[in-house]
Amino acid sequence: MIRLRIGGVPEHYNLPWHMARQSGALQNQGIKPEWTDFYEGTGGMIQALKNDELDVAILLTEGAISGISRSANYKIVSFYTDSPIIWGIHVPADSDIYDVNEIYHHRYAISRYGSGSHLMPYVHARQKDWPVHKLQFRVINNLDGARMAFREDKADVFFWEKFTTKPYVDSGEFRCIGECPTPWSCFVVVASHQTLALHADKVRSLLEETFAQAQKLYQDPDRINIISKTFDLQPEDVEAWLSYTRWSNQIDLKKTVLAETTDTLKDLGLVHQKFKVEETYQEI
């Protein structure tokens, strides 16, 4: 039995992984899947991969590429989704900021450097033609850290997946003043160099079963109810999220998308100019 340590954010996107673990199909193929929730997001998982605490992780596309450009010890093996993530742009409910055009000179809360919450303000600023080198960041580790930073007046703006934060918007703790979709498919699956050297076939089996479960979930007539109960989301929010979300149905590197994302990160100064997209992935 080969143990595969898998990491992902504790969010609705990752339900197919839990379904795959519970189906018994992986165990029948000699795989023992172990899951860890990472509240710190992509940046936290990149560090865990470096520390040999994970074998496989589900990362934001931009964070995965940025990490590899800084000599991380993993490769992208497939896209996980075929759709963007919608980032909500949040401020404290009592903030005097009401327009996204007012956020530029304020302090951005980020889970950590290299995370999606760090990279997306650059993407947004570039879309607005703002000088990206003047952005101010405050590291807050995770969503609860952002809530605390808002309460203690240590940050002013926070980019996070909009349906995950919606309960705090609904309760009156946050205000969502805008949205910023990623210009690319949002999640990729990565595996460490060591895992790929020893167990690439098992990683492939893991992905194939997870994608099969994703399609099963998507076709389930009770899918809205299942997701809303599992992740404590409103059914109407789940329905809206599912209206634009697509999981991949097979292992697919989408090399054109990887190239476009890499070029965008180069334009933003987040990846060095000599970095080649061929360094980001490995076929399995």
Summary of the structure (lengths in Angstrom):
residues: 284
radius of gyration: 18.5
end to end distance: 19.9
largest distance: 56.4
contacts: 970
relative contact order: 0.20
helix: 46%
strand: 22%
